[in-house]
Amino acid sequence: MIVETLSAIADLPIVRDIVGTDSKPLANRRVVITGASSGIGAAAAIQIAEAGGTPILVARSLDKLTEVKETIESAGGTAFVYSCDVTDAESVTNLVATLVAEHESIDMLVNNAGRSIRRSLALSHDRFHDFERTMALNYFGAVRLIMELLPHMRQHGFGHIVNISSIGVQTNTPRFAAYVASKSALDAFSRVAASEVHGDGVTFTTIHMPLVRTPMIAPTSMYDAFPTLSPDEAGEMVLRALVKRPKEIGTPIGTLGELTYTLVPGVVDRILNKAYDVFPDSHAAQGVTPISDEAGKPSSRTKAIAKASIALTDQPLSRGAKRMVRLLPGIHW
């Protein structure tokens, strides 16, 4: 009886905060991570398990999630996997109901699933769906999951939510209107929500993530020449957000961009317009397609050759562009 009572006390959120150790700072924390099948999400999940936490992996593809789970378990950790489309309201409601039923508590949430679209406004007049689908995942999907989990977190007196935002929100980089707007909306939502749930033990961290070499940036071949973080380095930022729980994590370049725009927005507009000129739209954004055969349909071989050709010739960087990349590392132009 005494042992059971002590165990129950030790598992209380406030006690877990006190007894956490440096080697296992996330001991007994159950952490939901969306977009956990690859990239930042997968790397963060592995590091969370190493820190003593239990990652709850969420994505649409169970096959890839299972691979991440097996990696965690082979190192002695524990992980759970759930398939969910966070853009679908019913799917999210069912997910949260399952999580609450199957786990004693859900302590933390990492909104990592996201979509990036790099396309200038000049090429977007007939592509309003780009803005809609970006908001659907980056903003509405994240907010839907937060709103479903908030009552549970408030009831338990503890919760921490980490939103993966972007350095683009701070630097307003051209060609990312759809992406930056969706991340900016989530930033604003989190600031307001944090003030309302402050007394309930629920807190928020926003990570203004610089460019990371993940599958999301692979279609833009010019990023091959850009300095980027590795998924493991990005995962370390997520881990720090969960352990330290600051209001914001970013980079000096991002902070400088935000401050400069506040002080001299007109000057920043002129500088960014120059960047707009030196970094072209990708072939994909321009609608470049493989050459068709005589029947009007490209063969698989033609598609493969055309794809390889585009990858090799897409967006050669000018001397000025290369200088800007070196001067301002981490920004996705």
Residue pairs with C-beta under 8 A, 6 or more apart in sequence:
9 15
10 16
10 19
11 28
11 104
13 105
13 107
13 156
13 157
13 158
13 201
14 157
14 158
16 27
16 28
16 29
17 158
19 27
20 26
20 27
20 52
21 27
21 52
23 52
24 51
24 52
25 51
25 52
25 243
26 48
26 51
26 52
26 53
26 242
26 243
27 51
27 52
27 53
28 52
28 53
28 54
29 48
29 52
29 53
29 54
29 107
29 108
29 242
30 53
30 54
30 56
30 103
30 104
30 105
30 106
30 107
30 108
31 48
31 53
31 54
31 55
31 56
31 107
31 108
31 109
31 110
31 242
32 56
32 58
32 99
32 106
32 108
32 109
32 110
32 145
32 149
33 41
33 44
33 45
33 48
33 55
33 56
33 57
33 58
33 110
33 112
34 41
34 58
34 59
34 84
34 86
34 110
34 111
34 112
34 113
34 141
34 142
34 145
35 41
35 58
35 59
35 112
35 113
35 114
36 42
36 44
36 45
36 55
36 57
36 58
36 59
36 65
36 68
36 112
37 57
37 59
37 60
37 61
37 64
37 65
37 67
37 68
38 64
38 214
38 215
39 212
39 214
39 215
39 216
39 231
39 234
40 112
40 164
40 209
40 212
40 214
40 231
40 234
40 235
40 238
41 57
41 59
41 110
41 112
41 113
42 68
42 231
43 230
43 231
43 232
43 234
43 235
44 55
44 110
44 112
44 234
44 235
44 238
44 239
45 55
45 57
45 68
45 72
45 79
46 55
46 68
46 71
46 72
46 75
46 77
46 235
47 232
47 235
47 236
47 238
47 239
48 54
48 55
48 238
48 239
48 242
49 55
49 72
49 75
49 77
49 78
49 79
50 75
50 77
51 239
51 242
51 243
53 108
53 242
54 77
54 78
54 79
54 80
55 72
55 77
55 79
55 80
56 79
56 80
56 81
56 82
56 99
56 103
56 106
57 65
57 68
57 69
57 79
57 80
57 81
57 82
58 65
58 81
58 82
58 83
58 84
58 86
58 95
58 113
59 65
59 83
59 84
59 113
60 83
60 84
60 85
61 83
62 81
62 83
65 81
65 82
65 83
66 81
68 79
68 81
69 79
69 80
69 81
72 78
72 79
73 79
80 102
80 103
82 95
82 98
82 99
84 91
84 92
84 94
84 95
85 91
86 92
86 113
86 137
86 141
86 142
86 144
86 145
87 136
87 137
87 140
87 141
89 144
92 141
92 144
92 145
92 148
93 148
95 145
95 148
96 145
96 148
96 149
96 152
99 106
100 106
100 152
105 152
105 156
105 158
106 149
106 152
106 153
106 159
107 153
107 156
107 158
107 159
107 160
108 159
108 160
108 161
108 162
108 242
109 145
109 146
109 149
109 159
109 160
109 161
109 162
110 162
110 164
110 238
110 242
111 141
111 142
111 145
111 146
111 161
111 162
111 163
111 164
111 186
112 164
112 238
113 137
113 141
113 142
114 137
114 138
114 164
114 183
114 216
115 133
115 134
115 137
115 138
115 179
115 216
116 134
116 176
116 179
116 216
116 217
116 332
117 130
117 134
117 176
117 178
117 179
118 175
118 176
118 179
118 220
118 281
118 282
118 285
118 332
119 127
119 130
119 175
119 178
119 281
119 285
120 174
120 175
120 276
120 281
120 285
121 177
123 281
123 285
123 286
123 287
124 130
124 131
124 177
124 178
130 178
131 177
131 178
131 181
134 178
134 179
134 181
134 182
135 178
135 181
135 182
135 185
137 182
138 179
138 182
138 183
138 185
138 186
139 182
139 183
139 185
139 186
139 189
142 163
142 186
143 186
143 189
146 161
146 189
146 193
149 159
149 161
150 159
150 193
150 197
150 202
152 159
153 159
153 197
153 200
153 201
153 202
154 197
154 200
154 201
154 202
156 201
157 200
157 201
158 201
158 202
159 197
159 200
159 201
159 202
159 203
160 202
160 203
160 204
160 205
160 242
160 245
161 190
161 202
161 203
161 204
161 205
162 204
162 205
162 206
162 207
162 238
162 241
162 242
163 186
163 187
163 190
163 204
163 205
163 206
163 207
164 207
164 209
164 238
165 183
165 186
165 187
165 206
165 207
165 208
165 209
166 179
166 180
166 183
166 208
166 209
166 332
167 208
167 209
167 210
167 211
167 250
167 251
167 253
167 254
167 257
167 330
167 331
167 332
168 176
168 179
168 180
168 183
168 331
168 332
169 180
169 183
169 184
169 187
169 208
170 208
170 250
170 254
170 255
170 257
170 258
170 261
171 253
171 254
171 257
171 258
171 261
171 328
171 331
172 180
172 257
172 261
172 268
172 272
173 180
173 272
173 275
173 331
173 332
173 333
174 272
174 273
174 275
174 276
174 279
174 333
175 276
175 279
175 281
175 285
175 333
176 332
187 206
190 204
190 206
191 204
193 204
194 202
194 203
194 204
194 247
203 245
204 247
205 241
205 242
205 245
205 246
205 247
205 248
205 249
206 247
206 248
206 249
207 237
207 238
207 241
207 248
207 249
207 250
208 248
208 249
208 250
208 251
208 254
209 229
209 234
209 237
210 228
210 229
210 251
210 253
210 254
210 329
210 330
210 331
211 217
211 223
211 226
211 227
211 228
211 229
211 330
211 331
211 332
212 228
212 229
212 230
212 231
212 233
212 234
213 223
213 228
213 229
213 230
213 231
214 231
214 234
217 223
217 228
217 332
219 282
219 284
220 282
220 284
220 314
220 315
221 282
221 310
221 311
221 312
221 314
221 315
222 279
222 282
222 314
222 315
222 316
222 317
223 332
225 317
225 322
225 325
226 325
226 329
226 332
227 325
227 326
227 329
227 330
228 330
229 330
237 249
240 246
240 249
241 249
251 330
253 328
253 329
253 330
253 331
254 330
257 268
257 331
260 267
260 268
261 268
275 324
275 333
278 318
278 320
278 321
278 324
279 315
279 317
279 321
279 333
280 315
282 314
282 315
283 310
283 313
283 314
283 315
284 310
288 310
289 298
289 306
290 298
290 302
290 303
290 305
290 306
290 307
291 298
291 302
291 306
292 298
292 302
293 299
293 302
298 306
317 325
321 333
324 333
325 333
